[in-house]
Amino acid sequence: MAIAILLIGLVVGVPVAFAILAALFYFMAVGDFPYHLRLVATQMFGGINSYPLLAIPLFILAGELMNESGITSRIIAFASVLVGRLRAGLAMVNIWASVIFAGLSGSAVADTSAIGRVFIPEMEKRGYPRDFAAAITAASSVIGPIIPPSIPVIIYALTVTGVSVPALFLAGVVPGILLAIFLSAYVMIFAGHYERRPDAEGSEAHVSTGKILVQGIIPLLMPVFVVGSILLGVVTPTEAASFAVAYALVVGLFIFRELKWSRLPLIFAGAMRDSAVILVVIGAVAAANWLLNYNRVPNMMTDFALQYMTAKWMFLTVVIFLFLFIGLFLEGIAAMLVLVPILHPIAVSLGVDPTHFGILVIFNLMIGLITPPLGLCLFVADSIANVGLGRLIRQILPLFLVEVLVLIIITFIPETVIGLPRLLGMQ
């Protein structure tokens, strides 16, 4: 009945945290928990009463500040200088702008919104179908939470398994770049015929190339400093997030001068709202995980899995299908918080590297952001392009298959994930 309450709540649109709490309250009300209300409140508070979790609202705030600082146009110009002259150049710029933007926001939805507003109309002007422009924007935004710094990585490491944040940051670099390369190959082969080259670029564009590169490097320095300081052990992820906020303020207010003082209260309020949504889910799942552990559910699941899955490849294959299916219906962070505490011990028991498993889970669930019926990036892209979800889904299907191909590669070739952390001594 508790599971039925949870599923019905999710189907009818109840927020994830409240659906979990409703199922939790029912389970405890019919069990031997006379103080269930107090227990739930205590476990919820305990789940978010963590200094490292301050990194989440701080990174969200840093991303919001950078978005308001006029960096989107500079990132696009920077990426255009690098890859804009290749076949399917504008589509390539879209993809690699997402790679650069990933180091600033760590959010796929923010990436889709910021880059989509610029690229979708521009790609249509250059001859691309509007639905394809929206699809490639949504598909490339999946890179955002994989390349560091990444909010899902921080949540995974700090609230789920205790895996090293620096190791996970490094482990996401190659899969993120690999995804960008495969998407680039796809658009060069299958979408190059769409693009109409603009008339003569003019000498002004060539004169401004140096300025474009300089202005593009300034925002790129933020993830370099943030991730580099964490890897060197100079700061914790929370302290690095504070630095990211300070850097974003300086860039927006004093270097680019496009961030207005009058906008700061709204930006801070928006970051608080987005952070609250995530933290409420974390608190609810912390209470649910406590109950599951109290009833030894993870132990029973581990024993059951080890009885029938005797090889790593079997387990990893099941994980791929499970998370791709769950990603159709459940938001990625919520799914990760619910399932990873159960699956992580099984992975370790079968000899799967914890860092490898973490990136697989995050990559898997981020693909869910572009799959119907609840893919958030699909809805954001459609709200900008206004082409209808049916057309958008048809265009994104081959891009989804490309991403699944990359997922299979990083799943069964572990060195693509853990090679860089090992090389730099983080493993």
N, C-alpha and C positions, 0 to 999 in steps of 0.2 A: 504493500500500500504506500509506503514511503517513496519507493521508486516511482510509482504511478503518480503520486502528487508532484514529484519533481518534473516528470516528463510532461504532464498536463500543464503545469505552470509554464514550462518553456514553450510549449506549442501555442498557448494562448497569449504569449507575449509578456508574461510576468518577468521583471528583471531577474537576471541569473541569481544574484545574491539572495533575493527574497524567495525565489523558488527553492533554493537550497535550504534556507532557514525554515520554510514551511514544512518541507520533508523532515528536517531535523527535529522540529518541535513535535511533529506527529510521532516519530519513532521514539522519542524520549517520553512522550506522554503515555504511551501504551507499555513502556518498559518499567524497569525498577529504578527510576530516577526522580525521586520526590522533589528535588531541587533543580529540575531541568532548566527553568528560566535563568536561574543564577549561574548554572554551569555554562549555558550557551553564551551569556553575556561575558562571563569570565574568559572563556576560550576565544571569543571574538576579540576582546580587548588584548588578550595575550598574543593573538596572531598578528596584530599591527603595532604592538608596543615594542618596536625594534628601531634602534638608531639607524642601522643600515638602510631601512626602508625609506628614510628621508631622501635617499637618492632618487626615488621615483618622482615625487612632486618637483624636485629640483631639476631633473633632466627634462621633465615636461615643460617647466617654466622656461628653461634655456631654449628649447625648441620653439616655443611660442614667441620668445623675444627675437630669435634669429629670423623667424618667418616674417616678423613685422619690420625687420631692419633692411628690407630691400635686397636681401641676398638671393632670392629666387631668380630674378632677372640676371644677376651677375653669374650665378652658377650655370644658367642656361647658356649665356654668352661664352663662358669658360669651356663648357662641354662642346659647344659649337666649333670653337677654334680647334679642339682636339680631334673630333670625329665628324664634323659637319660636312666635310667635302667627300666623304665616302658614299658608296651606293646606299640608297635609303637613308641619306644623311640626317634628315630631321628626326626620323624614327630612332636612329642611333643616338642622337643628342638626347632624346627623351629618356632612353634607357640609362645612359651614362650620367645624365643629370640626376637621376634617381640614386645612382651609386654615390655621387658626391653628397646629395641631400641626406642620404642615409647616415652620414657621419655627423649630422647636425640635429636631426629630430628623433631618430630611432623609432619612428612611427610610420607605418604604411599608410594609414588613413590621412595623416598630415601631408605625406608625400603626394598622394593622389590629389588632394584638394589644392595644394599650392602649385604643383607642376601642371596639373590638368587644366587649370584656368588659363594658363598661358599657352600650352601646347595644343590642346584640342582644337581651338579655333585656327591657330597658325598652321597645323598640319592639314586641316581642311582646305585652307587657302592654297597650299602647295599641291593639292590633288589627292590627298589621302581621304578615303571614306571616313566620315565622322565617327561611325561606330568602331572602325579599326583604330582610329586615334584614341578613342576612349579605352578600348581594350588593351592596347599596348601601354597606356598610362597606368591602368590598374595593375596589369601583370608585372610591370617593372617596379611598382611600388612595394612589392613583396620583398625586394632587396633591403628595404629600409630597416626592418627589425633584425636582420641577420648580420649586417656589417656594423661593427661597434662605432660609438656606444649604442647600446640597445636596451630598451626598457624590459622586453620579455626576458632577455638574458639575465638582467639584474634580479628580476622576480624569480626566475628559475633557480639561480644560484643561492639567493639569500633566504627564500621562503620554502623551497621544495627539498633540495638535496644537500646544500652546503658545498657544492662544487665550486672550485676557484673561479672568481669573476675574471681575473686576467686571462686564465686559460680559455674560458669560454669566449671572451672577446677576441682573442687571437684565432680561435677555432672557427669563428664565423667569417673571417676575411676571405679565405679561399673559396668556400661555398658561395658567398655573395658575388665574388668576381666571376666565378664559374657560371653562375646563373646569368649574369650580364652578358658574358661571352656567347652563351647558347642562344639567348634571346636576340642578340645582335646578329648571329649567324642566320637565325630564322628570318628576320626582317630583311637582311641583305638578299637572301635567296627568294623569298616569296612576296616581299612588299616593295622591292626596289622600283618596279614598274609604275607604282603610283606617283612617285614624286616628280613634280615639275620644278626644274631649277629656276631660281629667280633670275631676273635680268642682271646685267653687270653689277658686281658687288660695289664697284667704286673704290677710289683710292682711300676714302675716309675710313673704310672698314680695315684696310691694311695698316693705316697709320695708328688706329686705336687698338691693334692686337696686343701690344705690350701692356696698355692700360687694362685691357680685359683680363689678361693673365694675372696681373698684380691684384686686381680687385677680386678675382676668383680665388687666389691663394689665401687672402685674408680670412674668409670663413673656413677654409680648409684647415687652417692652423688650429682651430678649436678642437676637433677630434684628435689631431696629432698630440696636442698638449694634454688633453684629458686622458686618452688611452695610454700615451707614453708615460705620464706621471703615475698611473696605476700600475703599469707593467714594471716600472723601476722601483716600485714600493715606496715612493715619496709620499703618496696620499692614499687614503681609502677611497672606494667608489663614491661615498657620500661627500667627502671633501672635494673630490674631482668634480662632482655635480655642482657644488657651490662655486667652484672656479669657472665652470661652464656658464653659469648664470652671470657672473661678473664680466666674463669675456663678451658675452652676448650684449650686455648693457653698454659696455665701452664701444663695441663695434657699431651698435645701432645709434647711440646718442652722440658719439664724438668723432667717429671715423666716417661712416656713411651718412650720418645725420638725417636718417629717414625715420628713425624711431622717435615718436613724439612723447613728451612727458605726460601730456593729457591722456595718452592711450594706456599708460602703465597700469592704472587701477583696473581697467577692463581686462588687460592681459593677465594680471595676477589673479583676478576673479575666475577667468576661464581656466587657468592652470589649476586652481584650487578645485573647481568643479570636476575637471577630468581626473584629477588625482583622487578625489573622493570616490568616484565610481570604481576605480581600480581597488582602492583600499577597502571599501565595503565588501567587494568580492573576496579579497584576500582574507578578511576577518571571518566571513561566513564559511569559506572553505576550510579555514583553520579549525573552526568549531566542528565541522563535519569530519575532518581528518582525525581529530581527537577521538570522536565517537567511533570511527572505523578502527582506529588502533586499539581502543578500549575493548572492542569486540573481536580483535585479532583478524579482521578481514584481510589486511595485506598479507599476513602470514598464510592464511588459507589460500589466497589467490596465488601466492608464490609456490606453495606446495603443489597446487593443482597444475600450474603452468609447467613446473619442472617435471611433473609426472608425464606430460604429453608432448612437451617441446624439449627435445634433447639436444638440439643444435642451435647455434646462434642465428644462422640464416633463417631458420623456421620462425624464431621469435621476432627477428627484425622484419620479416615479411608480414607477419601478423600485425606488428606495430604500424607499418605503413598503411595497411588497409584500415586498421582501427582508427587512426588519427585522421586519415582522409575522410572517413565516414563521419566521425564525430565533428570534424570541421565544417560539415554541411549544416549543422544545426546548433552548434555551441560556439560562442566566442572563444578565441584562441587562449587567452590568459586563463579564463575560467576552466576550460578543458584541461589545460596543463596543470593547474592547481589541484584538480580533482583526480586526474588519472596518474600523474607522475609518481606520487607517493606510493601507489600500488605497483606500478610497472618498474620503477627504478630498482627495487631490491631483486626483482627477477632478472633484470639486465645485468646487474653486478654478479649474480649467482651464475649466469651463463658466460661470464667473462667479457661482457661488453664494456668498453671504456666509458666511464661516467661522462667525460667531456664530449666524446663522440655521440653518446646517447642524447645528451642535452641539445646539441645542435640539430640532430635528427628530429627531435620532438618539435623544436621551435620552427625549423624549416617546414616540417609537415603541416603544422597548424597555421602557419602564415599563408600557405597555399589555400587554406580554407577561406581566406579573405577575398578570394576571387571566384569562389564556387557558390552557386545558388543552393538553397533559397535565401541564405542569410549572410552572404559575403558582403562585408561592410564596404570594401573598396569598389565593388560593383555598384552599390547604391550611390556612393559619392561620385564615381565617374559618370553614372547616368544622370545624376542631378545637374552635372555641368554640361554634358553633351546632349541630354534630352532626346535620346534616340530610341528609348524603350529597352527594357531588360532582355526581351527576346532576341533582338538584333545584336545586342552587346554580348550575350551569352554565346551566340553562334560564332562571333569573331574571337572570343577569348578561349574557346575550346582548344584550338591547336596550341595556343600559348600555355594553357594549362598542361597539355601533354608534354611540352618542352620542359616545364618546371618539374613534372613528375619524373622525366628522364634524368634530370640533374639530381633529384632526390634519390633515385635508385643508384646513381653513380656514387654519391657521397655516403650512401648507406653501406654499400658492399665494397667500397674502396676506402677504408678508414683513414688512410694516410692523407686523403684530401681534406680531412677535418683536423686530425690531431698532429699532422706533420709539422705545421708552423709552431704550435705550442711546444712540441718536443725540440724543435730546432733552437728555440729561444729559451729553453730550460724551464718551461712552465709546466711540464708534465713529469 
